[in-house]
């Protein structure tokens, strides 16, 4: 597959790799782990050829087909979702471009012209290429992947600009999954995914029987999908087969052994040096003293092992100011917005009521698309309610962390300057210490904001929030892009925070033991479940799955209602599928007959050979076209509830 041999790479003054070597093998199912900034993303860029190492070799075997999901790509905002995914497939894009060229040549070429035969030959070769790679059936596959990633059939023909950054993430993921590959590299694929979609993605990765390497900060997804954990260090990797918990145990055992070895060595050196000092002045011992000193000089030095990154606890405190008993209260709140397709107002929630008291730590749960982020923005008065009343306590000070990145950051500044611009009272040392809690060590704090990745922007905005005096914090998906150590440190800081919390997160491990209240938003109704998040997982999780299914069914119903097709669409589809199947059966018989005829060596000399060959190609093209129509019709029939 791919070999990294003696790679050296720096990022500014920081050494990422120094003689790094690793081999990605066929069929592997690997999770790449390490602290933020250890080079995981850089390694993916090298593997895909987007980045050349400063020195060393990256060798890809000839049969390696690599598909990479890394950052959200730039999409044409006016292009439909399904077309965006298809255009992201390099084979389909190449085929479409060549087909368009051939079609334009047909328009300008007379059928009697000598080059017309060449044109037919080119068309035949192109269709052979499409048949070999099953490009005529690619649209159906794209729609199945999009469905698995949470898009409804109605969404397929919507423009990409109508979707949130979270769903752009899913579109990019669909492109990576659809591209031909035998090695898949996935960088944070589970960000913005709900539990149902994560389960689908896990099943997809396991069932495809292809090698994949993923970077994820989701322990449950990691344990469900991979067999090997690979930890990066500048010189190479530490490979371990087992779960994440077993990996941590193994690392701790190694750490303890290294500590014992170091302590033994220190004790030995101390005793020998004491002996040398005692007898150094005695002439009768001079030869022995020199012999001991030489042996000690030749002895391999045992380094004091650094504390394992995984055991570090970068603790900090959110700035808190006292509050009144009531933080905020929403009474009979309603909010809607015009649907981007129909223009009809869509109700997000109605008659919603919630009271946040001092010290409450609330998890806001519900299926994707239910409007949790919208409700949060309404509580922050970023959206104006259609109806209802919102009250703040007299001492309420709110802080907010959103899913989006960079909208409030000055790209002309570096990280330290960004901190000190908002908090000028902080010294350089305190600003650097704060940034260090969020994996910006050493001279990395002088990196320009405009060069930060989405994940780095998230961590910078979290560090800014830590210093903001508040008594209530709102978090919308705070753990995206955070490694395990930083995520656990954030959880500890929030558990110790005396103020109130309202958190939206698809990371149940983060919310467990943290949130003492749970509200659920589903189908426009906000419910107080009167339980902690731990109890929600025990007693109410199935309700959310049912709610998600209900929303999915509602979308399908909406699709039926808004469709221009008649009420008998299902019957027409069933009839169309049956007709296609009958045609395919006849065409397959004709194809076999033509193949037998064309395989006859004597017939090759016959004057009608080319005519029969053209007919054979037409039959194949019609089979491919009908097969594609059959798959699309079958998929649509499944969506509207028909029996296939």
SEZA-825444 format. One record per residue (C-alpha): residue number from 1; z, y, x. Coordinates in steps of 0.25 Angstrom, whole numbers. Example, Ala and Ser with C-alpha at 12.3 -4.5 7.8 and 13.67 -1.06 7.14 Angstrom:
# SEZA-825444
  pos     zz     yy     xx
    1     31    -18     49
    2     29     -4     55
***
This chain:
# SEZA-825444
  pos     zz     yy     xx
    1      0      0      0
    2      5     12      8
    3     12     13     22
    4     19     25     28
    5     19     23     43
    6     28     33     52
    7     27     45     43
    8     32     58     48
    9     33     69     38
   10     41     82     37
   11     43     92     25
   12     46    105     32
   13     58    103     41
   14     62     90     34
   15     57     76     39
   16     53     67     28
   17     47     56     36
   18     49     52     51
   19     42     39     54
   20     42     35     40
   21     36     21     36
   22     35     14     23
   23     26      4     16
   24     23      4      1
   25     19    -10     -2
   26     11    -16    -13
   27     18    -19    -26
   28     31    -11    -22
   29     40     -5    -33
   30     47      6    -25
   31     56     18    -27
   32     56     28    -16
   33     70     34    -15
   34     76     45     -6
   35     82     59     -7
   36     73     71    -12
   37     65     75     -1
   38     65     62      7
   39     50     61      6
   40     47     53     -6
   41     36     62    -12
   42     30     65      1
   43     29     50      4
   44     21     48    -10
   45     12     60     -5
   46      9     53      8
   47      6     39      1
   48     -4     46     -9
   49    -11     53      3
   50     -7     67     -2
   51      2     70     10
   52     -2     66     24
   53     11     63     33
   54     13     71     46
   55     12     58     54
   56     11     43     51
   57      2     35     42
   58      2     32     27
   59     -7     20     25
   60    -12     16     11
   61    -18      2     10
   62    -33      2      4
   63    -29     -4     -9
   64    -18      6    -12
   65    -20     14    -25
   66     -9     24    -26
   67     -5     33    -38
   68      5     44    -36
   69     14     51    -46
   70     21     62    -39
   71     21     76    -45
   72     16     81    -58
   73      1     84    -56
   74     -6     96    -61
   75    -13     93    -74
   76    -24    101    -81
   77    -16    107    -92
   78    -28    106   -102
   79    -31     91    -99
   80    -26     80   -109
   81    -15     71   -104
   82    -23     58   -104
   83    -35     65    -97
   84    -25     70    -87
   85    -20     56    -84
   86    -34     50    -83
   87    -39     62    -74
   88    -28     58    -65
   89    -33     44    -63
   90    -42     46    -51
   91    -52     35    -55
   92    -54     40    -69
   93    -56     54    -63
   94    -66     49    -54
   95    -73     41    -64
   96    -73     53    -74
   97    -79     62    -64
   98    -90     52    -60
   99    -93     49    -75
  100    -95     64    -78
  101   -104     65    -67
  102   -113     53    -71
  103   -113     59    -85
  104   -118     72    -80
  105   -129     65    -72
  106   -133     57    -84
  107   -135     70    -92
  108   -145     75    -81
  109   -152     62    -77
  110   -164     57    -85
  111   -163     42    -89
  112   -177     40    -82
  113   -173     46    -69
  114   -171     37    -57
  115   -157     42    -55
  116   -153     37    -69
  117   -151     23    -64
  118   -142     28    -53
  119   -134     36    -63
  120   -133     23    -72
  121   -128     16    -59
  122   -118     26    -56
  123   -113     26    -70
  124   -112     11    -70
  125   -104     11    -57
  126    -94     22    -63
  127    -92     13    -75
  128    -89      1    -66
  129    -79     10    -59
  130    -73     14    -72
  131    -73     -1    -77
  132    -66     -6    -64
  133    -55      4    -65
  134    -54      3    -80
  135    -56     18    -81
  136    -61     17    -96
  137    -47     12   -100
  138    -39     22    -92
  139    -37     31   -103
  140    -30     21   -111
  141    -21     17    -99
  142    -18     32    -97
  143    -13     33   -111
  144     -5     21   -110
  145      2     27    -98
  146      4     41   -105
  147     10     34   -117
  148     20     26   -108
  149     23     40   -101
  150     27     46   -115
  151     14     52   -120
  152     10     50   -134
  153     -5     47   -138
  154     -5     62   -143
  155     -2     67   -129
  156    -14     60   -122
  157    -23     71   -127
  158    -14     83   -125
  159    -16     92   -114
  160     -6     91   -102
  161     -2    106   -103
  162      5    101   -116
  163     15     93   -108
  164     28     96   -101
  165     30     93    -86
  166     37     80    -89
  167     25     75    -96
  168     16     80    -85
  169     24     71    -76
  170     20     60    -85
  171      6     63    -85
  172      6     63    -70
  173     13     50    -70
  174      3     44    -80
  175     -8     48    -70
  176     -1     41    -58
  177      1     28    -67
  178    -14     28    -72
  179    -20     30    -58
  180    -25     17    -51
  181    -14     12    -42
  182     -7      1    -35
  183      4     10    -29
  184     10     20    -38
  185     19     32    -32
  186     28     39    -42
  187     36     51    -39
  188     47     53    -49
  189     39     46    -61
  190     51     46    -70
  191     54     61    -71
  192     52     66    -85
  193     51     52    -91
  194     60     47   -102
  195     66     33   -102
  196     55     27   -110
  197     44     32   -101
  198     52     28    -88
  199     53     14    -94
  200     38     14    -97
  201     35     19    -83
  202     44      8    -77
  203     37     -3    -84
  204     23      3    -80
  205     27      3    -66
  206     32    -11    -66
  207     21    -17    -74
  208     10    -11    -66
  209     13    -20    -54
  210      9    -10    -44
  211     16     -4    -32
  212     24      9    -35
  213     33     18    -27
  214     42     28    -35
  215     51     40    -33
  216     61     41    -44
  217     75     46    -46
  218     77     38    -58
  219     86     25    -54
  220     83     18    -67
  221     68     19    -66
  222     69     16    -51
  223     77      3    -54
  224     67     -1    -65
  225     54      0    -57
  226     56     -2    -42
  227     60    -14    -34
  228     61     -7    -21
  229     68      6    -17
  230     63     13     -4
  231     72     25      2
  232     64     35     10
  233     69     40     24
  234     62     47     35
  235     59     35     43
  236     56     25     32
  237     61     18     20
  238     73     10     15
  239     68     -1      6
  240     77     -8     -4
  241     74    -18    -15
  242     83    -16    -27
  243     88     -6    -37
  244     92      9    -34
  245    107      5    -35
  246    105     -7    -25
  247     98      2    -16
  248    110     12    -15
  249    119      0    -13
  250    110     -4     -1
  251    109     10      5
  252    125     11      4
  253    126     -2     11
  254    117      2     22
  255    124     15     23
  256    138      8     24
  257    133     -1     35
  258    127     11     43
  259    140     18     42
  260    148      6     47
  261    138      4     58
  262    140     19     62
  263    155     18     62
  264    155      5     70
  265    146     12     81
  266    154     25     81
  267    167     17     83
  268    161      9     94
  269    155     21    101
  270    169     28    100
  271    176     17    106
  272    166     15    118
  273    166     31    120
  274    181     31    120
  275    181     19    131
  276    171     27    139
  277    180     40    139
  278    192     32    142
  279    186     25    155
  280    176     36    159
  281    185     42    170
  282    188     28    176
  283    179     24    188
  284    182      9    186
  285    176     10    172
  286    164     20    175
  287    153      9    175
  288    158      3    162
  289    159     17    156
  290    145     20    160
  291    140      7    154
  292    147     10    141
  293    140     24    140
  294    126     18    143
  295    128      7    132
  296    133     18    122
  297    121     27    126
  298    111     15    123
  299    118     11    110
  300    110     14     98
  301    116     26     90
  302    121     23     76
  303    119     35     67
  304    129     39     57
  305    122     36     44
  306    120     48     35
  307    126     47     21
  308    115     40     12
  309    107     50      3
  310    110     42     -9
  311    125     44     -7
  312    125     59     -5
  313    132     67    -16
  314    126     81    -16
  315    137     87    -25
  316    136    101    -31
  317    141    109    -43
  318    134    117    -54
  319    139    131    -55
  320    147    132    -68
  321    153    143    -76
  322    163    141    -87
  323    157    141   -101
  324    162    142   -116
  325    164    130   -124
  326    150    130   -130
  327    138    131   -121
  328    128    131   -132
  329    125    127   -146
  330    112    124   -153
  331    112    124   -168
  332    101    120   -177
  333     91    122   -166
  334     76    119   -168
  335     64    121   -159
  336     49    117   -161
  337     36    121   -153
  338     22    120   -157
  339     15    107   -154
  340      4    109   -143
  341     -6    101   -150
  342     -4    103   -165
  343      3    117   -164
  344     13    112   -174
  345     28    115   -171
  346     35    103   -166
  347     50    102   -168
  348     58     99   -156
  349     71     99   -162
  350     78    104   -175
  351     92    107   -179
  352     97    104   -165
  353    111    106   -162
  354    119    105   -149
  355    131    111   -144
  356    134    111   -129
  357    149    113   -125
  358    155    116   -112
  359    155    103   -103
  360    145     95   -111
  361    135     87   -103
  362    124     84   -113
  363    112     74   -111
  364    100     78   -120
  365     92     66   -123
  366     80     62   -131
  367     66     56   -129
  368     55     64   -121
  369     48     74   -129
  370     60     76   -139
  371     62     91   -134
  372     75     90   -125
  373     70    100   -115
  374     65    109   -126
  375     79    108   -133
  376     85    112   -119
  377     77    124   -118
  378     80    128   -132
  379     95    127   -128
  380     92    136   -116
  381     84    146   -125
  382     71    144   -117
  383     65    140   -131
  384     69    147   -144
  385     74    139   -155
  386     66    139   -168
  387     79    138   -176
  388     94    136   -173
  389    104    143   -164
  390    108    142   -150
  391    121    147   -145
  392    127    148   -130
  393    141    149   -127
  394    146    163   -121
  395    147    157   -107
  396    135    148   -107
  397    127    147    -94
  398    115    138    -94
  399    108    131    -83
  400     95    124    -85
  401     87    114    -77
  402     73    111    -83
  403     63    100    -80
  404     52    110    -75
  405     52    115    -61
  406     50    128    -53
  407     48    137    -65
  408     60    145    -60
  409     58    144    -45
  410     53    154    -36
  411     42    147    -27
  412     43    158    -16
  413     57    154    -12
  414     63    142     -5
  415     74    134    -10
  416     86    142     -4
  417     79    155     -8
  418     78    149    -23
  419     93    146    -23
  420     97    159    -17
  421     88    167    -26
  422     95    162    -38
  423    109    162    -31
  424    109    173    -20
  425    124    170    -18
  426    121    157    -12
  427    120    156      4
  428    109    148     11
  429    119    137     14
  430    124    136     -1
  431    109    136     -6
  432    105    125      4
  433    117    117      0
  434    114    118    -15
  435     99    114    -12
  436    104    102     -3
  437    111     96    -16
  438     97     95    -22
  439     89     89    -10
  440     85    101     -3
  441     91     98     11
  442     89    106     24
  443     77    115     26
  444     72    110     13
  445     79    122      6
  446     68    131     12
  447     57    124      5
  448     49    134     -4
  449     50    132    -19
  450     35    131    -21
  451     35    119    -13
  452     45    111    -21
  453     42     99    -29
  454     46     98    -44
  455     58     90    -40
  456     62    100    -29
  457     61    111    -39
  458     70    103    -48
  459     81    101    -38
  460     80    116    -34
  461     82    120    -48
  462     94    111    -49
  463    100    118    -37
  464     98    131    -43
  465    105    126    -56
  466    117    122    -48
  467    120    136    -44
  468    118    142    -58
  469    131    145    -65
  470    131    138    -78
  471    139    130    -88
  472    128    122    -95
  473    116    116    -88
  474    104    111    -95
  475     96    100    -87
  476     82     95    -91
  477     79     82    -83
  478     87     87    -70
  479     85     73    -62
  480     70     73    -61
  481     67     74    -46
  482     81     72    -42
  483     85     60    -32
  484     97     51    -36
  485    107     59    -27
  486    103     73    -32
  487    103     68    -46
  488    117     61    -45
  489    122     74    -38
  490    117     82    -50
  491    123     73    -60
  492    137     74    -53
  493    135     89    -53
  494    132     90    -68
  495    144     80    -71
  496    153     90    -63
  497    147    102    -70
  498    158    108    -80
  499    147    114    -88
  500    138    108    -99
  501    125    100    -97
  502    113     97   -106
  503    103     87    -99
  504     90     81   -102
  505     87     69    -92
  506     79     56    -92
  507     89     51    -82
  508    100     43    -89
  509    108     41    -76
  510    109     56    -74
  511    115     58    -88
  512    124     46    -88
  513    138     50    -86
  514    135     65    -86
  515    132     69   -101
  516    143     68   -111
  517    134     72   -123
  518    120     68   -127
  519    110     75   -137
  520     97     68   -141
  521     85     76   -145
  522     75     67   -152
  523     64     70   -163
  524     69     84   -164
  525     84     80   -167
  526     95     84   -157
  527    107     74   -158
  528    120     74   -152
  529    123     60   -149
  530    138     62   -146
  531    138     54   -134
  532    137     54   -119
  533    124     51   -112
  534    130     37   -108
  535    133     34   -122
  536    119     39   -126
  537    113     29   -117
  538    121     18   -123
  539    120     21   -138
  540    108     31   -140
  541     97     28   -130
  542     90     19   -140
  543     89     31   -149
  544     81     39   -139
  545     71     28   -137
  546     69     27   -152
  547     68     43   -152
  548     57     42   -141
  549     50     31   -149
  550     51     40   -162
  551     45     52   -154
  552     34     43   -149
  553     31     39   -163
  554     31     53   -168
  555     21     57   -158
  556     12     45   -162
  557     14     50   -177
  558     10     64   -172
  559     -2     58   -166
  560     -7     52   -179
  561     -4     64   -187
  562    -12     74   -177
  563    -23     64   -175
  564    -36     68   -181
  565    -39     53   -184
  566    -38     48   -198
  567    -26     40   -204
  568    -34     28   -202
  569    -34     30   -187
  570    -27     17   -184
  571    -36      8   -192
  572    -48     15   -185
  573    -42     12   -172
  574    -40     -3   -175
  575    -54     -3   -180
  576    -59      3   -168
  577    -51     -6   -159
  578    -57    -18   -166
  579    -71    -13   -165
  580    -69    -10   -150
  581    -64    -24   -148
  582    -76    -30   -155
  583    -86    -22   -147
  584    -78    -25   -134
  585    -79    -40   -137
  586    -94    -39   -139
  587    -96    -30   -127
  588    -88    -40   -118
  589    -97    -51   -122
  590   -110    -43   -119
  591   -104    -39   -106
  592   -102    -54   -102
  593   -116    -57   -106
  594   -122    -46    -98
  595   -113    -50    -86
  596   -119    -64    -87
  597   -133    -59    -88
  598   -131    -49    -76
  599   -125    -59    -67
  600   -138    -68    -68
  601   -145    -66    -54
  602   -158    -68    -61
  603   -156    -57    -71
  604   -154    -47    -60
  605   -169    -47    -58
  606   -172    -45    -72
  607   -178    -31    -76
  608   -167    -30    -87
  609   -156    -31    -77
  610   -153    -16    -76
  611   -153    -15    -92
  612   -143    -26    -93
  613   -135    -20    -82
  614   -135     -7    -90
  615   -131    -14   -103
  616   -120    -21    -96
  617   -114     -8    -90
  618   -115     -2   -104
  619   -107    -13   -110
  620    -96    -12    -99
  621    -95      3   -101
  622    -94      1   -116
  623    -83    -10   -114
  624    -75      0   -105
  625    -77     11   -116
  626    -73      2   -127
  627    -61     -3   -120
  628    -56     11   -117
  629    -58     14   -132
  630    -51      2   -136
  631    -39      5   -127
  632    -38     19   -132
  633    -39     15   -147
  634    -29      4   -144
  635    -19     14   -138
  636    -21     24   -149
  637    -19     13   -160
  638     -6      9   -152
  639     -2     24   -153
  640     -3     25   -168
  641      3     12   -171
  642     -8      3   -173
  643     -8    -12   -170
  644    -17    -16   -158
***
